[in-house]
Amino acid sequence: MPFHTPTTQPDVLIVGAGPAGLAAAIASANKGLHVEVIDAMQPPIDKACGEGLMPDAMRSLAGLGFNLNRDLRKVESHLLRGIRFHNEQAATSAEATFPASPGRGIRRIALHQLLLDRALALGVRFHWENSVQGIEPTTTGHLLRTNRQTLRARYLIGADGHHSRIATWAGLAKATIYSRRIGLRQHYSIAPWTNFVEVYWSNHGQAYVTPTSANEICVAFVSNKKFPTVNHALAHFPALQRQLASATPSGAPRGSITLDRSLHRITSNTIALIGDASGSVDAITGSGLGLCFRQAVALANSLNTEDLALYQRAHRTIQRPARIMSHGLLLLDSFPHLRTLTLSSFQRHPILLEYLLHLHIGHRHCPFGVLTNALQPDYTC
Ligand SMILES: Cc1cc2nc3c(=O)[nH]c(=O)nc-3n(C[C@H](O)[C@H](O)[C@H](O)COP(=O)(O)OP(=O)(O)OC[C@H]3O[C@@H](n4cnc5c(N)ncnc54)[C@H](O)[C@@H]3O)c2cc1C
């Protein structure tokens, strides 16, 4: 069947309706741009994720126009007060609280629905179950062919994840990969025993626990090797295994790779990449979603001024602190002695972990303020 060529053309066509694509749609629509989004799947779209939103991600959500008090009341979520590290037996533990405002644990599908509802309210048009098959340049933008139709757009945004086809077609896929690990997520029905994100360290990676509601937690395992089952993964974290002895797994486990990967370029003429398609940091940082939201605001600003070079520069600044943290945490993963030393230093001097946490979430008022300001982008969106 021949594809008909559409007569109307949105300003922005986004490929991928994950958190990055939806945030980009919202930020662009906030600027008054006409936005359309396609995704190969149907909503709500689930994905393996630790489901923790750090305080900086919460601030960026507010920057996208969410009223956090009102909008988050519509979905189940759980306040997060800080981060706690444990070694595998929990014999060494250290914790730090978020300085100003809390984070949130929220089920991935609940976050998806929240973002989708906002995009729909702003007039964004969606094409579900449309998988991109090819793109061609036109005199006024791009022609994009899916399995169902042909769409036109002035700007094309690749928000299609780690294996972005848009990146490949636009010649933007050249990247440096610093690490490749495997993530596995499982929810458990149990009342959270803490308001902290708990990270359990072992020689087989990390398991981190995020409370997502009054009676559910999300556990994400991240490791260099693929665990055959969740129980195999849990066996490497005996302290966590004991905590979960009375908990029931809820829903099916879900796996995904996590990359620490930097793309050489993320824009080309009228094409730009966002989210995991534009490079990523290891899942253990808990930064992926916050990065998507900040990139979305930066992208919309440069679409609005028709200057994607602005976005290219902003993207590098946004990604830098999370990448530094990712490399630091991966060093602890690779060198057990360094990890033992670091965890016991954090236990003896909790202020060290506090400084690092404040730096990580872009809190400006800490004693390492000069360093913080040099590394952190301005989060006011
Ligand atoms: C185990 C694990 C734990 C994590 N924990 C956290 C955490 O606690 N906090 C945090 O902030 N981040 C976390 N992250 C990172 C976070 O999940 C990602 O950064 C985030 O999902 C990236 O979103 P995205 O929209 O860029 O990509 P995706 O969520 O992968 O979305 C891409 C979308 O593109 C669509 N698509 C792909 N190809 C096509 C095509 N050809 N045509 C049409 N559509 C297409 C897909 O269907 C999908 O909907 C974690 C990641 C992992 C793996």
The ligand as an SDF file (V2000), in Angstrom:
LIG
                    3D

 53 58  0  0  0  0  0  0  0  0999 V2000
   18.2360   -0.8560   35.8680 C   0  0  0  0  0  0  0  0  0  0  0  0
   18.0950    0.6280   35.6820 C   0  0  0  0  0  0  0  0  0  0  0  0
   17.8040    1.4330   36.7740 C   0  0  0  0  0  0  0  0  0  0  0  0
   17.6760    2.8290   36.6100 C   0  0  0  0  0  0  0  0  0  0  0  0
   17.3510    3.5750   37.7000 N   0  0  0  0  0  0  0  0  0  0  0  0
   17.1520    4.9060   37.5620 C   0  0  0  0  0  0  0  0  0  0  0  0
   16.7270    5.6910   38.6720 C   0  0  0  0  0  0  0  0  0  0  0  0
   16.4940    5.1920   39.7630 O   0  0  0  0  0  0  0  0  0  0  0  0
   16.5530    7.0430   38.4800 N   0  0  0  0  0  0  0  0  0  0  0  0
   16.7930    7.6290   37.2820 C   0  0  0  0  0  0  0  0  0  0  0  0
   16.6540    8.8440   37.1650 O   0  0  0  0  0  0  0  0  0  0  0  0
   17.1710    6.8920   36.1850 N   0  0  0  0  0  0  0  0  0  0  0  0
   17.3550    5.5460   36.3030 C   0  0  0  0  0  0  0  0  0  0  0  0
   17.6950    4.7960   35.2130 N   0  0  0  0  0  0  0  0  0  0  0  0
   17.8950    5.4730   33.9080 C   0  0  0  0  0  0  0  0  0  0  0  0
   16.5640    5.8100   33.2180 C   0  0  0  0  0  0  0  0  0  0  0  0
   15.6830    4.7190   33.2870 O   0  0  0  0  0  0  0  0  0  0  0  0
   16.8400    6.1620   31.7500 C   0  0  0  0  0  0  0  0  0  0  0  0
   17.8180    7.1600   31.6860 O   0  0  0  0  0  0  0  0  0  0  0  0
   15.5590    6.6460   31.0550 C   0  0  0  0  0  0  0  0  0  0  0  0
   14.6520    5.5770   30.9310 O   0  0  0  0  0  0  0  0  0  0  0  0
   15.8640    7.1680   29.6550 C   0  0  0  0  0  0  0  0  0  0  0  0
   14.6490    7.4910   29.0300 O   0  0  0  0  0  0  0  0  0  0  0  0
   14.5510    7.6570   27.4430 P   0  0  0  0  0  0  0  0  0  0  0  0
   13.2190    8.2520   27.1900 O   0  0  0  0  0  0  0  0  0  0  0  0
   15.7690    8.3460   26.9450 O   0  0  0  0  0  0  0  0  0  0  0  0
   14.6490    6.1860   26.8650 O   0  0  0  0  0  0  0  0  0  0  0  0
   13.5910    4.9810   26.9410 P   0  0  0  0  0  0  0  0  0  0  0  0
   12.9020    4.9810   28.2420 O   0  0  0  0  0  0  0  0  0  0  0  0
   14.3760    3.7790   26.5400 O   0  0  0  0  0  0  0  0  0  0  0  0
   12.5100    5.3380   25.8190 O   0  0  0  0  0  0  0  0  0  0  0  0
   12.7710    5.1810   24.4470 C   0  0  0  0  0  0  0  0  0  0  0  0
   11.4280    5.0720   23.7280 C   0  0  0  0  0  0  0  0  0  0  0  0
   11.6870    5.0460   22.3100 O   0  0  0  0  0  0  0  0  0  0  0  0
   10.8330    4.1010   21.7050 C   0  0  0  0  0  0  0  0  0  0  0  0
   11.4890    3.6350   20.4570 N   0  0  0  0  0  0  0  0  0  0  0  0
   12.6950    3.0300   20.3390 C   0  0  0  0  0  0  0  0  0  0  0  0
   12.9570    2.7830   19.0460 N   0  0  0  0  0  0  0  0  0  0  0  0
   11.8950    3.2290   18.3330 C   0  0  0  0  0  0  0  0  0  0  0  0
   11.5730    3.2480   16.9480 C   0  0  0  0  0  0  0  0  0  0  0  0
   12.4050    2.7350   16.0200 N   0  0  0  0  0  0  0  0  0  0  0  0
   10.3950    3.7770   16.5530 N   0  0  0  0  0  0  0  0  0  0  0  0
    9.5300    4.3060   17.4790 C   0  0  0  0  0  0  0  0  0  0  0  0
    9.7900    4.3270   18.8110 N   0  0  0  0  0  0  0  0  0  0  0  0
   10.9550    3.7860   19.2300 C   0  0  0  0  0  0  0  0  0  0  0  0
   10.6870    2.9780   22.7380 C   0  0  0  0  0  0  0  0  0  0  0  0
    9.4950    2.2440   22.5310 O   0  0  0  0  0  0  0  0  0  0  0  0
   10.6720    3.7820   24.0500 C   0  0  0  0  0  0  0  0  0  0  0  0
    9.3560    4.0830   24.4610 O   0  0  0  0  0  0  0  0  0  0  0  0
   17.8520    3.4090   35.3320 C   0  0  0  0  0  0  0  0  0  0  0  0
   18.1330    2.5910   34.2280 C   0  0  0  0  0  0  0  0  0  0  0  0
   18.2580    1.2230   34.3910 C   0  0  0  0  0  0  0  0  0  0  0  0
   18.5650    0.3590   33.1940 C   0  0  0  0  0  0  0  0  0  0  0  0
  1  2  1  0
  2  3  1  0
  2 52  2  0
  3  4  2  0
  4  5  1  0
  4 50  1  0
  5  6  2  0
  6  7  1  0
  6 13  1  0
  7  8  2  0
  7  9  1  0
  9 10  1  0
 10 11  2  0
 10 12  1  0
 12 13  2  0
 13 14  1  0
 14 15  1  0
 14 50  1  0
 15 16  1  0
 16 17  1  0
 16 18  1  0
 18 19  1  0
 18 20  1  0
 20 21  1  0
 20 22  1  0
 22 23  1  0
 23 24  1  0
 24 25  2  0
 24 26  1  0
 24 27  1  0
 27 28  1  0
 28 29  2  0
 28 30  1  0
 28 31  1  0
 31 32  1  0
 32 33  1  0
 33 34  1  0
 33 48  1  0
 34 35  1  0
 35 36  1  0
 35 46  1  0
 36 37  1  0
 36 45  1  0
 37 38  2  0
 38 39  1  0
 39 40  1  0
 39 45  2  0
 40 41  1  0
 40 42  2  0
 42 43  1  0
 43 44  2  0
 44 45  1  0
 46 47  1  0
 46 48  1  0
 48 49  1  0
 50 51  2  0
 51 52  1  0
 52 53  1  0
M  END
$$$$
